[in-house]
Amino acid sequence: MEESERVDSRVGRFRLVSHCCLRD
C-alpha cells in the first residue's frame, strides 16, 4: 500500500502545479 500512497503524493503535487499554471 506504500506504492499507492507515493502515487497519490505525486498526483497531488502534479495537480497543484497544474492548478498554479492554470491560474497563471
N, C-alpha and C positions, 0 to 999 in steps of 0.2 A: 504493500500500500504506500510505501515511501515514494515509489516512482510516480504514482498518481499525484501525490502532494507536490512533487517537484514540477510536474507538468502544469499543475494548477497555478503555481507561483509564476511560471514562465508566461502562461496565458494572461494572468492578471497584470503582469508588468507590460506585456505587449499591448494589452487593451489600454492601459494607462498612457502609454506612449502614443498610441493611435489617437486617443482622445485629445491629447495635447496638440498633436499635429492637426487634427481636425479643427480644434478650437482656433488654432493659429490661422 
